Amino acid sequence: MRGIFRSTVAATALMAGAVCAQDGITIGMVLEPPNLDPTGVAAAATDEVVYANLFEGLTRFAYDGTIRPALARDWRIEDEGRSYVFDLQDGVTFHDGSVFDAEDVRFSLDRARAEDSTNAQKQLFAGIESVEIIDPLTVRIRLTQPDGNFPFKMAWGDAVMVAEESIGDIATAPIGTGPFRFDRWVQGDRVELSAYDGYWGEKPALERATFRFISDPTAAFAAVMAEDVDAFPNFPAPETLIQLEADPRFAVIVGTTEGETILAMNNAQAPLDDIRVRQAIAHAINRADIIDGAMFGYGTPIGSHFAPHHPDYLDLTDMSAHDPQRSRDLLAEVGSAPISLRLALPPPAYARRGGEIVAAQLRAVGIETRIVNMEWAQWLETVFKGGDYDLTIVSHTEPLDIDIYARPDYYFHYDGDRFHQLMDQLESAAQPHQRSELYQQAQRQIAQDYVNGFLFQLAKTGVANKRIEGLWVNAPTQANDLTDVRWGD
């Protein structure tokens, strides 16, 4: 009898655990966010926690990359494209119970475009001339010139709506309008969210969400196998996906991302200020070896900073085809002393594994390359903000972000007059065929200038419990959107 009782208790406990698990989820992530303010930090990991979950914008990216209404239920264009009038959702509150209205829109956009703004994508707001409150639920945004892409810009995580009253604690105790509210951040381990009872929209199926930070690929695989995480949407151990695919507990999810993975170069610093050196580096790279060796075949070669799944993509890989002899000839033409460069590598496996291969390829043509491994916060401070580097490998996961090359103070330090002209024309171009041609010219320009070494488009390789439904297959922006995620039978 005692054995039967114990078995019954154990079975009951297991059933209770299963029921409990069905209203909560644990998501694995490679990187821990440096903070939880998407309007003040460049880290993709921040958006991967908060986008569409905790914070919302006027518009948002859907799973298929289309732009959908969010805190703005609709909008209309006035003054031949120079003004947008947004009608706001009624009954929206922040997680502290305060009401969201037009004042918060004005505060959020004025803060993002202010001279002292720390927004990593400040360019998104550069075309705003003024933000006018028509009434508590209506806002008119006047632009300096027509911009047919404005609703797209407002969908970025950098453009989410915040409240002035809670802005002081946004980095560590964020308060948004989303379906989940912030509960706790255990530094070095996890962030915990819970469903917000006062949410204005459709209530999510999940009551709780935990984001666990596991940077080591071996530890990530172990966590999945032990079911310590329910899903790992950006799984860092692609070499194990075949094994996971054969396990009936799991579903392997392979899709696309907006992540152009590049060997970034400091264009302002000798010897990289010489286009011949940058071109030599580009021709030294064997993309196939990097994709096979670092990503186990997952990834698409690119020859410029543009996603291959975009309709305006040009395949320019031939301009920087693997040609070691061409590299040596260019370096001999430069005729300088032997070149020695630092290669700064942040933690993601694509960077660390890819960096070892890239360093070997550069050494093979005579460029001594010293690897410097950095933690994410150090990389952001030293490389991204400080510009103290020669080479680095990183995946730029923001959507349609080729305009970053028009920012002379960006960490590439590229200052191309022709490219600036193209971006100025693109800003005012309204017709689709005009925009398409300008995007293609822009791709050619940075490829011709050998601004960076263009490696591959990052694939979205994920794994999840087979019963989980609603996870994004593709990543039109950097997000783990849980709004439609649920446990199936």
ZAVO-888483 format. One line per 10 residues: number of its first residue (from 1); their letters; for each residue x, y, z of C-alpha. Coordinates in steps of 0.1 Angstrom, whole numbers, plus 5000, padded with zeros to 4 digits. Example, Ala and Ser with C-alpha at 12.3 -4.5 7.8 and 13.67 -1.06 7.14 Angstrom:
2
1> AS> 5123:4955:5078 ~ 5137:4989:5071;
***
This chain:
489
1> MRGIFRSTVA> 5000:5000:5000 ~ 5028:5024:5009 ~ 5044:5020:4975 ~ 5011:5026:4958 ~ 5006:5057:4979 ~ 5040:5070:4970 ~ 5034:5064:4933 ~ 5001:5081:4935 ~ 5016:5111:4952 ~ 5044:5113:4927;
11> ATALMAGAVC> 5020:5111:4898 ~ 4999:5138:4913 ~ 5029:5160:4918 ~ 5040:5154:4882 ~ 5005:5163:4869 ~ 5004:5194:4891 ~ 5038:5204:4877 ~ 5026:5199:4841 ~ 4995:5221:4848 ~ 5017:5247:4864;
21> AQDGITIGMV> 5040:5247:4834 ~ 5012:5254:4810 ~ 5007:5289:4822 ~ 5044:5298:4824 ~ 5074:5296:4802 ~ 5112:5297:4806 ~ 5131:5312:4776 ~ 5168:5307:4771 ~ 5189:5335:4759 ~ 5226:5337:4751;
31> LEPPNLDPTG> 5233:5373:4764 ~ 5221:5391:4794 ~ 5209:5427:4787 ~ 5232:5454:4800 ~ 5199:5471:4812 ~ 5162:5469:4804 ~ 5158:5503:4787 ~ 5153:5497:4750 ~ 5154:5535:4744 ~ 5189:5540:4758;
41> VAAAATDEVV> 5210:5509:4749 ~ 5221:5493:4716 ~ 5220:5457:4729 ~ 5197:5433:4711 ~ 5193:5413:4743 ~ 5173:5441:4758 ~ 5147:5440:4731 ~ 5147:5402:4732 ~ 5132:5405:4767 ~ 5110:5436:4766;
51> YANLFEGLTR> 5098:5441:4729 ~ 5060:5436:4727 ~ 5061:5419:4761 ~ 5068:5448:4785 ~ 5070:5479:4762 ~ 5049:5489:4731 ~ 5052:5515:4705 ~ 5027:5534:4683 ~ 5032:5506:4658 ~ 5049:5472:4660;
61> FAYDGTIRPA> 5065:5445:4639 ~ 5043:5414:4634 ~ 5058:5379:4631 ~ 5059:5382:4593 ~ 5076:5416:4593 ~ 5045:5437:4585 ~ 5038:5468:4604 ~ 5007:5466:4626 ~ 4989:5490:4649 ~ 4999:5489:4686;
71> LARDWRIEDE> 4993:5519:4709 ~ 4981:5537:4679 ~ 4949:5520:4667 ~ 4952:5538:4633 ~ 4969:5567:4616 ~ 4965:5590:4586 ~ 4988:5610:4565 ~ 4984:5648:4559 ~ 5002:5676:4542 ~ 5015:5655:4514;
81> GRSYVFDLQD> 5033:5631:4537 ~ 5047:5658:4561 ~ 5024:5650:4589 ~ 5011:5618:4605 ~ 4981:5619:4628 ~ 4979:5589:4652 ~ 4947:5579:4670 ~ 4956:5562:4702 ~ 4940:5532:4719 ~ 4916:5541:4746;
91> GVTFHDGSVF> 4919:5526:4781 ~ 4956:5520:4781 ~ 4975:5521:4814 ~ 5011:5517:4824 ~ 5019:5489:4848 ~ 5018:5513:4877 ~ 4982:5521:4869 ~ 4989:5555:4854 ~ 4970:5564:4822 ~ 4988:5564:4788;
101> DAEDVRFSLD> 4978:5593:4766 ~ 4991:5618:4741 ~ 5013:5635:4767 ~ 5033:5603:4770 ~ 5037:5601:4732 ~ 5051:5637:4731 ~ 5074:5630:4761 ~ 5087:5597:4745 ~ 5095:5612:4711 ~ 5109:5645:4724;
111> RARAEDSTNA> 5131:5625:4748 ~ 5143:5602:4720 ~ 5152:5631:4697 ~ 5166:5655:4723 ~ 5202:5667:4719 ~ 5213:5648:4749 ~ 5194:5616:4740 ~ 5213:5583:4745 ~ 5189:5565:4721 ~ 5210:5541:4700;
121> QKQLFAGIES> 5188:5548:4669 ~ 5185:5585:4673 ~ 5184:5588:4635 ~ 5148:5573:4636 ~ 5136:5605:4651 ~ 5157:5630:4632 ~ 5130:5639:4608 ~ 5105:5649:4635 ~ 5098:5687:4635 ~ 5072:5687:4663;
131> VEIIDPLTVR> 5048:5666:4683 ~ 5014:5682:4687 ~ 4987:5671:4711 ~ 4953:5674:4694 ~ 4934:5658:4723 ~ 4943:5631:4749 ~ 4939:5603:4723 ~ 4952:5621:4692 ~ 4987:5632:4682 ~ 5000:5649:4651;
141> IRLTQPDGNF> 5037:5644:4643 ~ 5050:5670:4618 ~ 5081:5660:4598 ~ 5107:5681:4581 ~ 5100:5664:4549 ~ 5077:5636:4536 ~ 5086:5601:4549 ~ 5066:5571:4538 ~ 5087:5549:4561 ~ 5076:5567:4593;
151> PFKMAWGDAV> 5052:5540:4606 ~ 5081:5515:4601 ~ 5105:5537:4622 ~ 5079:5539:4650 ~ 5078:5500:4652 ~ 5114:5498:4664 ~ 5121:5488:4700 ~ 5140:5522:4703 ~ 5107:5540:4697 ~ 5085:5524:4725;
161> MVAEESIGDI> 5064:5546:4746 ~ 5075:5555:4782 ~ 5062:5577:4810 ~ 5080:5606:4824 ~ 5070:5596:4860 ~ 5088:5563:4858 ~ 5117:5571:4835 ~ 5143:5574:4863 ~ 5141:5536:4870 ~ 5136:5524:4835;
171> ATAPIGTGPF> 5170:5506:4833 ~ 5164:5483:4862 ~ 5127:5485:4871 ~ 5110:5493:4838 ~ 5073:5502:4836 ~ 5056:5498:4802 ~ 5021:5493:4788 ~ 5026:5457:4775 ~ 5008:5424:4784 ~ 5036:5415:4808;
181> RFDRWVQGDR> 5050:5435:4837 ~ 5084:5434:4853 ~ 5088:5413:4884 ~ 5124:5407:4892 ~ 5159:5407:4877 ~ 5184:5383:4892 ~ 5216:5397:4878 ~ 5237:5371:4860 ~ 5208:5346:4859 ~ 5173:5356:4848;
191> VELSAYDGYW> 5146:5383:4844 ~ 5110:5374:4855 ~ 5078:5389:4841 ~ 5042:5382:4849 ~ 5009:5389:4831 ~ 4996:5424:4837 ~ 4959:5422:4848 ~ 4951:5457:4835 ~ 4964:5451:4800 ~ 4943:5470:4774;
201> GEKPALERAT> 4945:5444:4747 ~ 4940:5407:4744 ~ 4952:5389:4775 ~ 4981:5365:4768 ~ 4978:5328:4775 ~ 5009:5328:4797 ~ 5008:5340:4833 ~ 5045:5341:4838 ~ 5077:5343:4817 ~ 5113:5338:4828;
211> FRFISDPTAA> 5143:5347:4806 ~ 5174:5327:4816 ~ 5208:5338:4804 ~ 5231:5309:4793 ~ 5260:5320:4772 ~ 5280:5288:4769 ~ 5268:5266:4741 ~ 5275:5234:4760 ~ 5255:5246:4790 ~ 5227:5257:4767;
221> FAAVMAEDVD> 5224:5223:4752 ~ 5224:5207:4787 ~ 5197:5231:4798 ~ 5175:5221:4769 ~ 5181:5184:4773 ~ 5173:5187:4810 ~ 5142:5208:4802 ~ 5154:5235:4825 ~ 5143:5259:4796 ~ 5112:5254:4776;
231> AFPNFPAPET> 5125:5272:4745 ~ 5158:5286:4732 ~ 5147:5308:4702 ~ 5183:5317:4693 ~ 5201:5285:4702 ~ 5239:5289:4703 ~ 5249:5253:4696 ~ 5238:5246:4660 ~ 5260:5215:4659 ~ 5235:5198:4683;
241> LIQLEADPRF> 5204:5205:4663 ~ 5204:5172:4645 ~ 5204:5154:4678 ~ 5176:5176:4692 ~ 5156:5172:4660 ~ 5157:5134:4666 ~ 5143:5138:4701 ~ 5105:5136:4702 ~ 5103:5161:4730 ~ 5116:5190:4709;
251> AVIVGTTEGE> 5109:5210:4677 ~ 5138:5226:4659 ~ 5129:5259:4644 ~ 5150:5273:4616 ~ 5142:5307:4600 ~ 5157:5340:4590 ~ 5168:5370:4609 ~ 5177:5406:4601 ~ 5212:5399:4614 ~ 5239:5410:4589;
261> TILAMNNAQA> 5270:5394:4605 ~ 5300:5415:4596 ~ 5337:5419:4602 ~ 5335:5455:4611 ~ 5366:5477:4605 ~ 5377:5510:4620 ~ 5378:5530:4588 ~ 5393:5561:4605 ~ 5423:5543:4619 ~ 5455:5534:4601;
271> PLDDIRVRQA> 5461:5511:4583 ~ 5424:5505:4578 ~ 5419:5541:4566 ~ 5435:5528:4533 ~ 5408:5511:4511 ~ 5434:5487:4497 ~ 5440:5473:4532 ~ 5402:5469:4537 ~ 5399:5453:4503 ~ 5428:5429:4511;
281> IAHAINRADI> 5410:5418:4543 ~ 5377:5413:4524 ~ 5394:5391:4498 ~ 5412:5371:4525 ~ 5379:5359:4539 ~ 5364:5326:4529 ~ 5327:5329:4538 ~ 5320:5292:4532 ~ 5346:5281:4557 ~ 5332:5305:4583;
291> IDGAMFGYGT> 5296:5294:4578 ~ 5305:5257:4579 ~ 5331:5260:4607 ~ 5313:5284:4630 ~ 5277:5280:4622 ~ 5276:5243:4610 ~ 5262:5253:4577 ~ 5235:5277:4590 ~ 5238:5311:4573 ~ 5236:5328:4539;
301> PIGSHFAPHH> 5267:5346:4524 ~ 5263:5383:4520 ~ 5284:5409:4501 ~ 5269:5441:4515 ~ 5248:5451:4545 ~ 5214:5439:4534 ~ 5192:5409:4542 ~ 5190:5383:4514 ~ 5152:5378:4520 ~ 5145:5415:4513;
311> PDYLDLTDMS> 5131:5421:4478 ~ 5157:5448:4471 ~ 5186:5426:4479 ~ 5216:5424:4455 ~ 5240:5395:4456 ~ 5274:5413:4457 ~ 5295:5385:4471 ~ 5316:5384:4439 ~ 5330:5419:4447 ~ 5348:5404:4477;
321> AHDPQRSRDL> 5353:5368:4466 ~ 5378:5347:4484 ~ 5411:5355:4466 ~ 5442:5353:4489 ~ 5466:5361:4462 ~ 5447:5393:4455 ~ 5450:5401:4492 ~ 5487:5397:4491 ~ 5491:5418:4460 ~ 5471:5446:4475;
331> LAEVGSAPIS> 5492:5445:4507 ~ 5524:5446:4487 ~ 5510:5476:4468 ~ 5505:5494:4501 ~ 5541:5486:4509 ~ 5539:5494:4546 ~ 5554:5476:4575 ~ 5539:5443:4585 ~ 5503:5448:4596 ~ 5491:5437:4630;
341> LRLALPPPAY> 5455:5442:4640 ~ 5433:5435:4671 ~ 5402:5415:4666 ~ 5377:5422:4694 ~ 5351:5394:4699 ~ 5319:5397:4720 ~ 5305:5365:4736 ~ 5281:5351:4709 ~ 5293:5318:4694 ~ 5291:5332:4659;
351> ARRGGEIVAA> 5317:5358:4669 ~ 5340:5336:4690 ~ 5340:5307:4667 ~ 5339:5328:4636 ~ 5367:5350:4649 ~ 5391:5321:4652 ~ 5385:5312:4615 ~ 5388:5349:4604 ~ 5420:5354:4623 ~ 5436:5323:4606;
361> QLRAVGIETR> 5425:5335:4572 ~ 5440:5369:4578 ~ 5473:5355:4591 ~ 5474:5333:4559 ~ 5478:5365:4538 ~ 5503:5382:4561 ~ 5480:5402:4585 ~ 5489:5393:4621 ~ 5457:5392:4640 ~ 5454:5392:4678;
371> IVNMEWAQWL> 5421:5381:4693 ~ 5407:5400:4723 ~ 5377:5383:4738 ~ 5353:5407:4755 ~ 5322:5404:4776 ~ 5291:5421:4761 ~ 5291:5452:4784 ~ 5329:5457:4777 ~ 5323:5454:4740 ~ 5295:5480:4741;
381> ETVFKGGDYD> 5316:5504:4760 ~ 5350:5499:4743 ~ 5341:5491:4707 ~ 5306:5503:4700 ~ 5307:5535:4721 ~ 5344:5541:4724 ~ 5356:5531:4689 ~ 5387:5516:4704 ~ 5393:5486:4681 ~ 5407:5475:4648;
391> LTIVSHTEPL> 5384:5447:4638 ~ 5353:5431:4654 ~ 5327:5406:4645 ~ 5290:5413:4654 ~ 5256:5406:4639 ~ 5235:5438:4633 ~ 5200:5425:4640 ~ 5180:5457:4635 ~ 5157:5456:4605 ~ 5166:5475:4573;
401> DIDIYARPDY> 5195:5493:4590 ~ 5218:5502:4561 ~ 5213:5538:4571 ~ 5238:5533:4600 ~ 5266:5538:4573 ~ 5255:5574:4570 ~ 5265:5582:4606 ~ 5301:5594:4606 ~ 5302:5590:4644 ~ 5291:5554:4642;
411> YFHYDGDRFH> 5318:5529:4653 ~ 5328:5520:4617 ~ 5338:5557:4612 ~ 5329:5556:4576 ~ 5322:5590:4560 ~ 5312:5584:4524 ~ 5298:5615:4506 ~ 5280:5595:4479 ~ 5264:5573:4505 ~ 5251:5603:4524;
421> QLMDQLESAA> 5235:5616:4492 ~ 5218:5583:4487 ~ 5204:5582:4522 ~ 5191:5618:4518 ~ 5174:5609:4486 ~ 5159:5578:4502 ~ 5145:5598:4531 ~ 5123:5618:4507 ~ 5115:5591:4481 ~ 5079:5580:4483;
431> QPHQRSELYQ> 5076:5557:4453 ~ 5085:5520:4459 ~ 5105:5517:4426 ~ 5125:5548:4437 ~ 5133:5534:4471 ~ 5142:5500:4456 ~ 5167:5516:4433 ~ 5183:5537:4460 ~ 5186:5507:4484 ~ 5204:5488:4456;
441> QAQRQIAQDY> 5227:5518:4449 ~ 5235:5520:4487 ~ 5244:5483:4488 ~ 5268:5488:4459 ~ 5284:5518:4474 ~ 5294:5503:4507 ~ 5306:5472:4489 ~ 5327:5493:4466 ~ 5342:5512:4495 ~ 5349:5479:4513;
451> VNGFLFQLAK> 5337:5496:4545 ~ 5335:5462:4563 ~ 5340:5425:4556 ~ 5305:5412:4549 ~ 5302:5376:4562 ~ 5268:5360:4564 ~ 5231:5366:4573 ~ 5225:5350:4607 ~ 5200:5322:4606 ~ 5174:5319:4633;
461> TGVANKRIEG> 5181:5285:4648 ~ 5159:5277:4677 ~ 5146:5247:4697 ~ 5115:5244:4718 ~ 5093:5220:4736 ~ 5071:5204:4709 ~ 5040:5215:4727 ~ 5047:5252:4726 ~ 5028:5272:4700 ~ 5032:5308:4688;
471> LWVNAPTQAN> 5070:5313:4688 ~ 5083:5333:4659 ~ 5100:5313:4632 ~ 5117:5343:4616 ~ 5130:5374:4633 ~ 5119:5406:4616 ~ 5132:5424:4646 ~ 5151:5414:4677 ~ 5124:5400:4699 ~ 5110:5371:4718;
481> DLTDVRWGD> 5074:5381:4714 ~ 5053:5361:4739 ~ 5019:5377:4731 ~ 5006:5347:4711 ~ 5027:5319:4728 ~ 5008:5291:4745 ~ 5011:5255:4755 ~ 4993:5231:4732 ~ 4981:5195:4739;
***
